[in-house]
Amino acid sequence: MTVFLAHIVAQAHVQSLSLLGLAKNVGKTTTTNYLLETLLGEKLYRAEELALTSLGLDGEAVDVLTALPKPRYVPQAGLIIATAADLLRQAESEEAQVEHLAHLPGRTALGPVILARVLRPGRIIIAGPTLLRDVRGALERMREHGTRLAIIDGAINRLGAASPEVTDACIVCTGASAGANPQIAARRTADLLLRLATPQTKWIDVYRSKLASINAQRPDAARLLAFSVDSPTEAPDYFLSLPGPTVEAEWIVERLQVLHQKTVFLLRGAFTEEFSRELLARLSQQRPGRQAELVVGDATKIFCRSTVLERLAARGLHVRVAHPIRMLALTINPYTPEYHCTAQQLLDALLKELPAERPPIIDVVSGPVG
């Protein structure tokens, strides 16, 4: 079981934790259930100190897309949950008993979200806030009610909950269903881990001061800023309009040719696949040698493959983050309805593809594996 994982989480001393899933059937809900069970079983937390919500729809008996059976949530008495009001009423009509604590701001497709404390355990479907700002608000309300650790079961392919602006750390959940075979699943997993582990810029203080200055002057303005590392106190050059990735890439490459010192570019918002490829195409036409950084807020805003980041770095543009993401573990699930895969086959494929510096790999059923 995941006793080892529970101790990793407890020793991390985080107040909020997100679980990211690469695909369906990677064991995200199973990981959450085992983690809650062992955090309590090992007496690392009391139930009253734990909270649970979800960015998607989790805990239903059958997956609405695949029609496959799913693990259920049965939160222990004392635990705080945030879920849609209709789902809470459904749980109360069966065997669960809860104390309603607060209505949370924002709405979901399933209606308003209620913060509640479980009084009598029962099967509860969890569907919490969908907007990240509402997730942050829910976490604040949970802390007001005494929680020490809130767990967010993330929606498929949504990385936003792992942003340091939302949660303190994350667990990545992968499995055989992330690819047509273990090798493809491993490559997809390695790509995500490499992106999430994008290094932090050493210009973090300048990043904050420059953005704060621009926000004060032109709060509706710059998506891109540029400054020289030899003159970091000078006012930055900034790009006001939003015409699209082609013109933005041209703006960056032009400044690389004009400025003689190492340049740092600050990007507000997403670093998209299209933007990254526009940059790569233009940099490939330039003579290599000029070095620069492109700093994004955090790795959840990077939407291109890690191989594209490597190719940009080879052309002299190194993508960095202002706020790094803390990954505590990688959990694996060898089961997929598509083909037969053993835990050892999946592990072997992962170890071949993953970088040397990686979080511990854990099978949530059998324990640590790598």
C-alpha positions as CSV (number, residue, x, y, z in Angstrom):
1,M,0.0,0.0,0.0
2,T,1.0,3.7,-0.1
3,V,2.4,4.1,3.4
4,F,5.6,5.3,1.8
5,L,3.6,7.9,-0.3
6,A,1.8,9.1,2.8
7,H,5.1,9.7,4.6
8,I,6.4,11.6,1.6
9,V,3.4,13.9,1.7
10,A,3.5,14.4,5.4
11,Q,7.2,15.2,5.4
12,A,6.7,17.7,2.6
13,H,4.8,20.0,5.1
14,V,2.5,21.3,2.4
15,Q,-1.0,22.7,2.9
16,S,-2.4,21.8,-0.5
17,L,-1.7,19.0,-3.0
18,S,-2.9,18.4,-6.5
19,L,-3.0,15.1,-8.4
20,L,-2.4,15.3,-12.1
21,G,-3.5,12.5,-14.4
22,L,-2.0,12.0,-17.9
23,A,-5.1,10.1,-19.1
24,K,-8.1,8.2,-17.8
25,N,-7.5,4.9,-15.9
26,V,-4.1,6.0,-14.5
27,G,-5.2,5.5,-10.9
28,K,-5.8,9.1,-9.8
29,T,-8.8,8.4,-7.6
30,T,-7.3,5.2,-6.4
31,T,-4.2,7.2,-5.4
32,T,-6.3,9.7,-3.6
33,N,-8.3,7.0,-1.7
34,Y,-5.1,5.2,-0.6
35,L,-3.4,8.4,0.4
36,L,-6.3,9.5,2.6
37,E,-6.5,6.1,4.1
38,T,-2.8,5.8,5.0
39,L,-2.4,9.4,6.1
40,L,-5.0,8.6,8.7
41,G,-3.9,5.0,9.3
42,E,-0.3,6.1,10.0
43,K,-1.7,8.9,12.3
44,L,0.0,11.5,10.3
45,Y,-3.1,13.6,10.2
46,R,-6.5,13.6,11.9
47,A,-9.6,13.4,9.6
48,E,-10.6,16.9,10.7
49,E,-7.3,18.2,9.3
50,L,-7.9,16.8,5.8
51,A,-10.0,18.1,2.9
52,L,-10.8,16.9,-0.6
53,T,-12.2,18.4,-3.8
54,S,-11.9,17.8,-7.5
55,L,-11.6,19.8,-10.7
56,G,-13.5,17.2,-12.6
57,L,-16.2,14.6,-11.7
58,D,-14.7,11.9,-9.5
59,G,-16.1,9.1,-7.4
60,E,-19.0,8.1,-9.6
61,A,-19.6,4.3,-10.0
62,V,-19.2,4.3,-13.8
63,D,-17.2,6.6,-16.0
64,V,-19.6,8.7,-18.1
65,L,-17.2,8.6,-21.1
66,T,-15.9,5.0,-21.1
67,A,-18.7,3.2,-19.2
68,L,-16.0,1.4,-17.2
69,P,-16.4,1.0,-13.4
70,K,-14.5,3.5,-11.3
71,P,-13.3,3.5,-7.7
72,R,-15.6,5.4,-5.3
73,Y,-14.9,8.0,-2.6
74,V,-16.0,7.1,0.9
75,P,-14.5,10.0,3.0
76,Q,-14.1,9.2,6.6
77,A,-16.0,11.1,9.3
78,G,-14.4,14.5,10.0
79,L,-13.0,15.1,6.5
80,I,-14.0,18.3,4.8
81,I,-15.2,18.1,1.1
82,A,-16.2,20.6,-1.5
83,T,-18.6,19.3,-4.1
84,A,-21.7,20.3,-6.0
85,A,-24.9,20.7,-4.0
86,D,-26.9,18.2,-6.0
87,L,-24.2,15.5,-5.5
88,L,-24.2,16.3,-1.8
89,R,-28.0,15.8,-1.7
90,Q,-27.6,12.6,-3.6
91,A,-25.1,11.3,-1.0
92,E,-27.3,12.4,1.9
93,S,-30.3,10.6,0.4
94,E,-28.3,7.3,0.5
95,E,-26.1,6.7,3.6
96,A,-23.8,9.7,4.1
97,Q,-24.4,12.4,6.6
98,V,-22.7,15.8,6.4
99,E,-22.6,19.2,8.0
100,H,-23.0,22.1,5.5
101,L,-20.3,24.7,6.3
102,A,-20.5,27.2,3.5
103,H,-21.6,28.0,-0.1
104,L,-18.5,28.6,-2.2
105,P,-18.3,31.4,-4.8
106,G,-18.6,30.5,-8.5
107,R,-20.8,27.9,-10.2
108,T,-20.2,24.7,-12.1
109,A,-22.1,22.8,-14.7
110,L,-23.5,20.8,-11.8
111,G,-24.6,23.9,-9.9
112,P,-23.2,25.7,-6.8
113,V,-20.4,24.1,-4.7
114,I,-20.9,23.4,-1.0
115,L,-18.2,23.1,1.6
116,A,-19.2,20.4,4.0
117,R,-17.8,18.2,6.8
118,V,-18.5,14.4,6.7
119,L,-20.3,13.3,9.8
120,R,-21.2,9.7,8.7
121,P,-19.2,8.1,5.9
122,G,-20.9,7.3,2.7
123,R,-20.3,7.2,-1.0
124,I,-19.9,10.8,-2.3
125,I,-19.2,12.0,-5.8
126,I,-16.8,14.9,-5.8
127,A,-17.2,17.8,-8.3
128,G,-15.7,21.0,-7.0
129,P,-14.9,24.4,-8.4
130,T,-13.8,24.4,-12.0
131,L,-12.1,27.8,-12.2
132,L,-8.7,28.1,-10.6
133,R,-9.5,31.3,-8.8
134,D,-12.5,29.5,-7.2
135,V,-10.2,26.6,-6.3
136,R,-7.9,29.0,-4.5
137,G,-11.0,30.5,-2.7
138,A,-12.1,27.0,-1.7
139,L,-8.6,26.2,-0.3
140,E,-8.7,29.4,1.8
141,R,-12.1,28.4,3.3
142,M,-10.9,24.9,4.1
143,R,-8.0,26.4,6.0
144,E,-10.4,28.6,7.9
145,H,-12.1,25.4,9.1
146,G,-8.9,23.9,10.4
147,T,-7.5,21.8,7.6
148,R,-3.8,21.2,7.4
149,L,-3.8,19.4,4.0
150,A,-6.3,19.8,1.1
151,I,-6.1,17.4,-1.8
152,I,-7.3,18.4,-5.3
153,D,-8.1,15.5,-7.6
154,G,-7.3,17.2,-10.9
155,A,-9.2,16.8,-14.2
156,I,-7.7,14.9,-17.1
157,N,-5.1,17.0,-19.0
158,R,-5.6,20.0,-16.8
159,L,-2.3,21.0,-15.2
160,G,-3.5,24.3,-13.7
161,A,-4.1,22.9,-10.3
162,A,-0.4,22.2,-10.0
163,S,0.5,25.9,-10.4
164,P,2.3,27.3,-7.3
165,E,-0.4,30.0,-7.4
166,V,-2.9,27.2,-6.5
167,T,-1.3,24.3,-4.7
168,D,2.0,23.8,-2.9
169,A,3.0,20.5,-4.5
170,C,1.7,17.8,-6.9
171,I,1.7,14.1,-7.5
172,V,1.7,12.9,-11.1
173,C,-0.3,9.9,-11.9
174,T,0.5,7.9,-15.1
175,G,-0.3,4.4,-16.4
176,A,-0.4,2.1,-19.3
177,S,-3.6,3.8,-20.6
178,A,-1.5,7.0,-21.3
179,G,-0.2,5.3,-24.5
180,A,-0.9,2.6,-27.1
181,N,1.9,0.6,-25.5
182,P,4.2,1.0,-22.4
183,Q,6.9,2.8,-24.4
184,I,4.5,5.5,-25.7
185,A,3.0,5.9,-22.2
186,A,6.6,6.3,-20.8
187,R,7.5,8.9,-23.4
188,R,4.4,10.9,-22.7
189,T,5.1,10.7,-19.0
190,A,8.7,11.8,-19.4
191,D,7.7,14.7,-21.6
192,L,5.3,16.0,-18.9
193,L,7.8,15.5,-16.1
194,L,10.5,17.4,-18.0
195,R,8.1,20.3,-18.6
196,L,7.0,20.4,-15.0
197,A,10.6,20.4,-13.9
198,T,11.6,23.4,-16.1
199,P,14.3,25.2,-14.1
200,Q,13.7,28.4,-12.2
201,T,15.2,31.7,-13.5
202,K,17.9,33.3,-11.4
203,W,16.3,36.7,-12.3
204,I,13.3,36.1,-10.1
205,D,13.6,39.4,-8.2
206,V,13.9,41.3,-11.4
207,Y,10.9,39.4,-12.8
208,R,8.7,40.4,-9.9
209,S,9.9,44.1,-9.9
210,K,9.5,44.5,-13.7
211,L,6.0,43.0,-13.8
212,A,5.0,45.0,-10.7
213,S,6.2,48.2,-12.4
214,I,4.5,47.5,-15.7
215,N,1.3,46.4,-13.9
216,A,1.3,49.8,-12.0
217,Q,1.8,51.7,-15.2
218,R,-0.2,49.7,-17.8
219,P,-2.2,47.0,-16.1
220,D,-3.9,46.1,-19.4
221,A,-0.6,46.2,-21.3
222,A,2.4,44.1,-21.8
223,R,2.4,40.4,-22.6
224,L,6.1,40.5,-23.3
225,L,8.9,42.4,-21.6
226,A,12.6,42.5,-22.3
227,F,15.6,43.7,-20.3
228,S,19.4,43.4,-20.5
229,V,21.1,41.4,-17.7
230,D,23.8,44.1,-17.7
231,S,21.3,46.8,-17.0
232,P,18.5,45.2,-15.0
233,T,17.4,48.4,-13.3
234,E,16.6,50.2,-16.5
235,A,13.0,50.4,-17.7
236,P,12.2,47.3,-19.8
237,D,11.3,47.3,-23.4
238,Y,7.7,46.0,-23.7
239,F,5.3,44.7,-26.2
240,L,1.8,46.1,-25.8
241,S,-0.5,44.6,-28.4
242,L,-1.6,41.0,-28.8
243,P,-1.5,40.3,-32.6
244,G,-0.6,36.7,-32.2
245,P,2.4,34.3,-31.9
246,T,3.9,35.2,-35.3
247,V,4.5,38.9,-34.5
248,E,5.5,38.1,-30.9
249,A,8.2,35.7,-32.1
250,E,9.4,38.4,-34.6
251,W,9.6,40.9,-31.7
252,I,11.8,38.6,-29.7
253,V,14.1,37.7,-32.5
254,E,14.5,41.4,-33.5
255,R,15.6,42.3,-30.0
256,L,18.0,39.5,-29.9
257,Q,19.7,41.0,-33.0
258,V,19.6,44.6,-31.6
259,L,20.6,44.1,-28.0
260,H,24.3,43.2,-27.5
261,Q,24.1,41.9,-24.0
262,K,22.3,38.8,-22.8
263,T,18.5,39.5,-22.8
264,V,15.8,38.2,-20.6
265,F,12.2,38.1,-21.9
266,L,9.3,38.0,-19.5
267,L,6.1,36.4,-20.8
268,R,2.7,36.9,-19.2
269,G,0.3,34.1,-19.9
270,A,0.7,30.9,-21.8
271,F,3.7,29.7,-23.8
272,T,1.8,27.9,-26.5
273,E,2.8,25.3,-29.0
274,E,2.2,27.7,-31.8
275,F,4.3,30.4,-30.2
276,S,7.2,28.0,-29.5
277,R,7.2,26.8,-33.1
278,E,7.2,30.3,-34.5
279,L,10.2,31.1,-32.3
280,L,12.0,28.0,-33.3
281,A,11.4,28.7,-37.0
282,R,12.8,32.2,-36.8
283,L,15.8,31.3,-34.5
284,S,16.7,28.5,-36.9
285,Q,17.4,31.2,-39.5
286,Q,19.8,33.1,-37.2
287,R,23.4,32.4,-36.5
288,P,23.7,30.5,-33.1
289,G,25.7,32.0,-30.3
290,R,23.4,34.7,-28.7
291,Q,22.0,33.5,-25.4
292,A,18.7,34.6,-23.9
293,E,16.1,33.5,-21.4
294,L,12.3,33.5,-21.8
295,V,10.7,33.4,-18.4
296,V,7.1,32.2,-17.9
297,G,5.1,32.3,-14.6
298,D,5.3,28.5,-14.0
299,A,5.5,25.3,-15.9
300,T,1.7,24.8,-16.1
301,K,1.7,27.6,-18.6
302,I,4.1,25.7,-21.0
303,F,2.1,23.9,-23.7
304,C,4.8,22.7,-26.0
305,R,6.7,19.4,-25.9
306,S,9.9,19.2,-23.9
307,T,11.8,18.4,-27.1
308,V,10.8,21.8,-28.5
309,L,12.2,23.4,-25.3
310,E,15.4,21.5,-25.9
311,R,15.6,22.7,-29.5
312,L,15.0,26.3,-28.5
313,A,17.8,26.0,-25.9
314,A,20.1,24.7,-28.6
315,R,19.4,27.9,-30.6
316,G,20.2,30.0,-27.5
317,L,16.7,30.7,-26.1
318,H,16.4,29.0,-22.7
319,V,12.9,28.7,-21.3
320,R,12.8,29.2,-17.5
321,V,10.0,29.7,-14.9
322,A,9.5,32.3,-12.1
323,H,7.9,29.8,-9.8
324,P,9.0,26.1,-9.9
325,I,6.6,23.2,-9.3
326,R,7.3,20.8,-6.5
327,M,6.6,17.2,-7.6
328,L,6.5,14.7,-4.7
329,A,6.0,11.4,-6.5
330,L,5.0,9.6,-9.7
331,T,2.3,7.0,-9.2
332,I,1.7,4.3,-11.8
333,N,-1.2,2.0,-12.8
334,P,-0.3,-0.8,-15.2
335,Y,-4.0,-1.6,-15.9
336,T,-5.6,-0.5,-19.2
337,P,-8.6,-2.0,-21.0
338,E,-6.8,-1.5,-24.3
339,Y,-3.9,-4.1,-23.9
340,H,-2.2,-6.3,-21.3
341,C,0.6,-4.6,-19.4
342,T,2.4,-5.7,-16.2
343,A,3.7,-3.3,-13.5
344,Q,7.3,-4.4,-14.4
345,Q,6.8,-3.7,-18.1
346,L,5.5,-0.2,-17.4
347,L,8.3,0.4,-14.9
348,D,11.0,-0.8,-17.3
349,A,9.7,1.5,-20.0
350,L,9.5,4.5,-17.6
351,L,13.0,4.0,-16.2
352,K,14.3,4.0,-19.8
353,E,12.7,7.3,-20.6
354,L,12.6,9.3,-17.4
355,P,15.4,11.8,-16.5
356,A,17.9,10.8,-13.8
357,E,16.5,13.5,-11.5
358,R,12.9,12.3,-11.0
359,P,10.4,11.9,-8.1
360,P,10.1,8.4,-6.6
361,I,7.9,6.0,-8.6
362,I,5.1,4.3,-6.6
363,D,2.6,1.6,-7.5
364,V,-0.4,2.7,-5.3
365,V,-1.4,-0.9,-4.8
366,S,1.9,-2.7,-4.2
367,G,4.1,0.1,-2.9
368,P,7.4,1.8,-4.0
369,V,8.9,0.4,-7.2
370,G,11.6,2.8,-8.3
